[in-house]
Amino acid sequence: MSDLKGICTPACTVFTNDGNAIDEAGYRKHLDRLLEAGIHIIAPGGGTGEFSFLSMDERKRVLEIAHDHLDGQAKMIAHVSAVRTEDTIELAKHAEGVGADAMLVLPPYFEGPVMEGVFEHYERVNNAVSTPLMAYNIPVHSGIDLDPDFCLRVMELSNFKYLKDSTGDFIRMQDLTTRGISLFVGGEPVMYHGLLAGAVGCFWGTSNALPSEAVAIYDLINNREFEKATALWNRIYPLNRFVWAHAFNPSVKAAVNLLSGDVGTCRRPVQPLSEDEHRELVAIIDAL
């Protein structure tokens, strides 16, 4: 299996107007927009896909829809995180059966275990599947920080090949890349800087709204056209900063709706942007 690299979009999940079900046609249409822009990897049911507001059956269905629709046009990373190790393994085995190229795994979140328990969680998932795995560090939501030393230990497990770090901390990213970890950057304001520091890719929620620009920045950096890459990054930075500074998923969906298509709103009780926030977002997008 080839190494994963490039821009990964954690695709927005599209719901019916009443929010009671997945809008499968709308979801496929959104996936088409990402594919047309040349996105390298798509992650169904990730954080930006509102996994925490999906039932187990819905999480599996979103993955099945995506794999069927991508049909090899892009790689697919399945988000299989759950608080219980048993649920994570169930989701991971399902994702492996569907044909995911890799799987993203949080530590057990909320009032989670000490770090030895986190390692046990990762070890059990590792031993249950053979598909490549990506550890996921987002301490602001999980309550657990996977520091570089711990990440190196996890990467010694047979199937853990990658790390997604969403701390937004450039020093942390530099520590990880210089220690040989295959890093996917997960913090909107530092996507560009992470690629310059040697990250193999970006897990970029805002690329739902700016897929072509995200791919262009990756290509420009790989081609060492740094002046053009910097100019493009500076142009789209305000939108990335807005998403990072406001409610993330409502911001991403609102940006998609303004720029490229209709992905609706987040599933309740998550609220849409306020009128003032929406006006601020419109002004930023007008400036693009």
PLY file of the C-alpha trace (Angstrom):
ply
format ascii 1.0
element vertex 288
property float x
property float y
property float z
element edge 287
property int vertex1
property int vertex2
end_header
0.00 0.00 0.00
1.38 3.38 -1.00
2.34 6.02 1.54
-0.25 8.66 2.33
0.61 12.27 1.59
-1.01 15.48 0.41
-4.21 17.28 1.33
-6.76 15.30 3.32
-10.24 16.79 3.58
-12.33 15.60 6.53
-15.50 15.88 4.50
-18.57 17.62 5.87
-21.49 15.27 6.42
-24.61 16.55 4.69
-27.92 16.08 6.51
-31.52 16.34 5.42
-33.22 19.65 6.21
-34.69 18.30 9.44
-31.32 16.88 10.48
-32.79 13.43 11.09
-30.89 11.57 8.39
-27.86 11.74 6.10
-28.59 13.37 2.75
-26.79 10.77 0.67
-27.25 12.59 -2.64
-26.04 15.86 -1.14
-23.07 14.11 0.43
-22.05 12.54 -2.87
-22.34 15.91 -4.57
-19.99 17.41 -2.01
-17.52 14.56 -2.51
-17.62 15.30 -6.25
-16.56 18.89 -5.61
-13.58 17.69 -3.60
-12.58 15.15 -6.23
-12.87 17.69 -9.04
-10.46 19.95 -7.16
-7.90 17.15 -6.95
-8.02 16.49 -3.20
-5.62 13.63 -2.50
-7.32 12.03 0.52
-10.86 12.21 1.89
-11.76 11.34 5.47
-15.46 10.53 5.94
-16.99 10.92 9.37
-14.13 12.88 10.90
-14.43 15.74 13.35
-15.48 18.11 10.56
-17.87 15.35 9.50
-19.58 15.59 12.92
-18.80 12.02 13.92
-19.78 12.69 17.53
-23.35 13.43 16.37
-23.65 10.29 14.24
-24.92 6.93 15.42
-22.68 3.89 14.98
-24.77 2.80 11.99
-24.52 6.28 10.45
-20.77 6.34 10.91
-20.50 3.06 9.06
-22.90 4.21 6.33
-21.00 7.46 5.68
-17.85 5.42 5.19
-19.57 3.01 2.81
-21.03 5.86 0.74
-17.66 7.57 0.49
-15.71 4.47 -0.48
-18.27 3.58 -3.13
-18.30 7.10 -4.52
-14.55 7.73 -4.48
-13.96 4.50 -6.40
-10.19 4.90 -6.14
-10.11 8.52 -7.29
-8.70 9.57 -3.89
-7.36 7.76 -0.87
-9.71 7.35 2.10
-8.97 7.63 5.81
-11.69 6.33 8.12
-12.18 8.00 11.48
-12.81 5.11 13.89
-12.38 6.83 17.26
-14.60 5.93 20.20
-14.33 6.13 23.97
-14.54 2.35 24.39
-11.76 0.29 22.88
-14.33 -2.33 21.85
-16.29 0.25 19.83
-13.11 1.54 18.21
-12.17 -2.01 17.18
-15.68 -2.58 15.79
-15.43 0.55 13.67
-11.87 -0.28 12.63
-12.79 -3.79 11.47
-15.72 -2.39 9.54
-13.48 0.25 7.91
-10.93 -2.39 7.00
-13.67 -4.50 5.45
-14.91 -1.54 3.42
-11.40 -0.91 2.13
-10.09 2.17 3.94
-6.49 3.11 3.14
-5.86 4.11 6.75
-7.73 4.77 9.99
-7.61 7.74 12.35
-7.68 6.95 16.07
-8.10 9.33 19.01
-7.10 8.35 22.52
-10.14 7.48 24.69
-11.47 10.98 25.27
-13.39 12.91 27.94
-12.36 11.46 31.34
-9.86 9.18 29.72
-7.17 6.87 31.10
-3.60 7.68 32.11
-1.03 7.35 29.34
-0.43 3.64 29.93
-4.14 3.13 29.33
-3.95 5.20 26.16
-1.10 3.02 24.95
-3.08 -0.12 25.77
-5.99 1.28 23.73
-3.74 1.89 20.73
-2.05 -1.49 21.12
-5.37 -3.37 21.14
-6.60 -1.52 18.05
-3.26 -2.13 16.36
-3.51 -5.87 17.02
-7.09 -6.10 15.76
-6.45 -4.90 12.18
-3.73 -4.82 9.53
-4.62 -1.49 7.86
-2.27 1.48 8.51
-3.27 3.59 11.51
-2.93 7.29 12.30
-2.85 8.51 15.90
-4.77 11.73 16.49
-3.68 14.41 18.94
-6.20 17.14 19.70
-5.89 17.74 23.44
-8.33 20.67 23.49
-11.11 18.14 22.80
-9.73 14.79 23.97
-8.24 16.07 27.21
-5.10 14.02 26.50
-1.88 15.32 24.95
0.16 12.82 22.94
3.62 14.31 23.39
6.45 13.50 20.95
8.02 10.83 23.17
4.69 9.03 23.51
4.06 9.33 19.77
7.41 7.73 19.01
6.43 4.83 21.27
3.09 4.41 19.48
4.85 4.49 16.10
6.75 1.37 17.16
3.47 -0.57 16.95
3.27 -2.48 13.68
0.40 -0.59 12.02
0.80 2.95 13.33
2.41 4.86 10.48
1.15 8.45 10.87
0.22 11.15 13.35
-2.34 13.91 12.99
-1.46 16.79 15.33
-4.09 19.49 15.84
-2.41 21.47 18.59
-1.71 24.40 16.26
1.72 24.55 17.91
4.52 25.12 15.42
7.25 24.12 17.88
5.42 20.83 18.47
5.16 20.22 14.74
8.86 20.91 14.28
9.72 18.55 17.14
7.64 15.81 15.50
8.97 16.15 11.95
12.60 16.36 13.04
12.15 13.14 14.98
11.05 11.29 11.87
7.28 11.07 12.46
5.10 11.14 9.35
2.98 14.13 10.32
-0.35 15.40 9.06
-0.95 18.96 10.25
-4.37 19.56 11.77
-4.32 23.24 12.84
-5.86 25.67 10.34
-3.55 28.69 10.92
-0.37 26.60 10.57
-1.11 24.38 7.58
1.38 26.22 5.37
4.06 26.29 8.05
3.63 22.59 8.77
4.27 21.70 5.14
7.38 23.88 5.14
8.54 22.10 8.31
8.35 18.71 6.59
4.84 17.44 7.29
3.77 14.85 4.72
0.31 16.35 4.48
-2.52 18.38 5.96
-5.76 17.27 7.56
-7.50 20.47 6.51
-11.14 21.12 7.47
-11.27 24.43 5.61
-10.33 22.60 2.42
-14.02 21.64 2.27
-14.51 25.27 1.20
-11.17 25.90 -0.55
-10.16 22.54 -2.05
-8.43 23.91 -5.15
-6.42 26.41 -3.14
-5.34 23.77 -0.63
-4.11 21.48 -3.40
-2.38 24.42 -5.12
-0.44 25.34 -1.96
0.71 21.74 -1.53
1.83 21.58 -5.17
3.60 24.95 -5.05
5.58 23.97 -1.97
6.52 20.62 -3.49
7.68 22.47 -6.62
9.65 24.91 -4.43
7.67 27.87 -5.76
7.68 29.46 -2.34
6.89 33.03 -3.38
3.68 31.94 -5.11
2.81 29.59 -2.25
3.26 32.35 0.30
1.10 34.77 -1.68
-1.70 32.22 -1.97
-1.48 31.31 1.71
-1.62 34.95 2.74
-4.75 35.39 0.62
-6.66 32.48 2.18
-5.24 32.81 5.70
-8.04 35.09 7.01
-10.65 32.42 6.29
-8.55 29.75 7.98
-8.03 32.02 10.97
-11.78 32.71 11.19
-12.60 28.99 11.21
-10.01 28.36 13.92
-11.28 31.23 16.09
-15.01 30.43 15.87
-17.19 27.34 16.22
-15.33 25.09 13.80
-17.93 22.98 12.03
-20.57 25.73 11.65
-17.82 27.98 10.23
-16.66 25.38 7.70
-20.19 24.60 6.55
-21.08 28.28 6.24
-17.92 28.88 4.19
-18.73 25.97 1.87
-22.27 27.26 1.41
-20.98 30.72 0.51
-18.19 29.57 -1.79
-18.91 26.36 -3.59
-22.04 24.44 -2.77
-24.70 23.43 -0.29
-23.77 21.27 2.69
-26.54 22.61 4.91
-26.10 23.20 8.62
-24.73 21.14 11.47
-26.85 18.59 13.25
-28.53 20.00 16.34
-27.88 20.95 19.04
-24.85 22.52 17.30
-25.93 26.04 16.37
-25.19 27.95 13.16
-23.09 31.10 13.23
-24.71 34.19 14.69
-25.75 36.99 12.35
-22.71 39.06 13.33
-20.38 36.10 12.80
-21.95 35.36 9.44
-21.49 38.98 8.33
-17.83 38.79 9.37
-17.41 35.59 7.37
-19.08 37.11 4.30
-16.69 40.07 4.45
-13.68 37.74 4.60
-14.93 35.70 1.66
-15.72 38.83 -0.36
-12.09 39.85 0.11
-10.94 36.56 -1.45
0 1
1 2
2 3
3 4
4 5
5 6
6 7
7 8
8 9
9 10
10 11
11 12
12 13
13 14
14 15
15 16
16 17
17 18
18 19
19 20
20 21
21 22
22 23
23 24
24 25
25 26
26 27
27 28
28 29
29 30
30 31
31 32
32 33
33 34
34 35
35 36
36 37
37 38
38 39
39 40
40 41
41 42
42 43
43 44
44 45
45 46
46 47
47 48
48 49
49 50
50 51
51 52
52 53
53 54
54 55
55 56
56 57
57 58
58 59
59 60
60 61
61 62
62 63
63 64
64 65
65 66
66 67
67 68
68 69
69 70
70 71
71 72
72 73
73 74
74 75
75 76
76 77
77 78
78 79
79 80
80 81
81 82
82 83
83 84
84 85
85 86
86 87
87 88
88 89
89 90
90 91
91 92
92 93
93 94
94 95
95 96
96 97
97 98
98 99
99 100
100 101
101 102
102 103
103 104
104 105
105 106
106 107
107 108
108 109
109 110
110 111
111 112
112 113
113 114
114 115
115 116
116 117
117 118
118 119
119 120
120 121
121 122
122 123
123 124
124 125
125 126
126 127
127 128
128 129
129 130
130 131
131 132
132 133
133 134
134 135
135 136
136 137
137 138
138 139
139 140
140 141
141 142
142 143
143 144
144 145
145 146
146 147
147 148
148 149
149 150
150 151
151 152
152 153
153 154
154 155
155 156
156 157
157 158
158 159
159 160
160 161
161 162
162 163
163 164
164 165
165 166
166 167
167 168
168 169
169 170
170 171
171 172
172 173
173 174
174 175
175 176
176 177
177 178
178 179
179 180
180 181
181 182
182 183
183 184
184 185
185 186
186 187
187 188
188 189
189 190
190 191
191 192
192 193
193 194
194 195
195 196
196 197
197 198
198 199
199 200
200 201
201 202
202 203
203 204
204 205
205 206
206 207
207 208
208 209
209 210
210 211
211 212
212 213
213 214
214 215
215 216
216 217
217 218
218 219
219 220
220 221
221 222
222 223
223 224
224 225
225 226
226 227
227 228
228 229
229 230
230 231
231 232
232 233
233 234
234 235
235 236
236 237
237 238
238 239
239 240
240 241
241 242
242 243
243 244
244 245
245 246
246 247
247 248
248 249
249 250
250 251
251 252
252 253
253 254
254 255
255 256
256 257
257 258
258 259
259 260
260 261
261 262
262 263
263 264
264 265
265 266
266 267
267 268
268 269
269 270
270 271
271 272
272 273
273 274
274 275
275 276
276 277
277 278
278 279
279 280
280 281
281 282
282 283
283 284
284 285
285 286
286 287
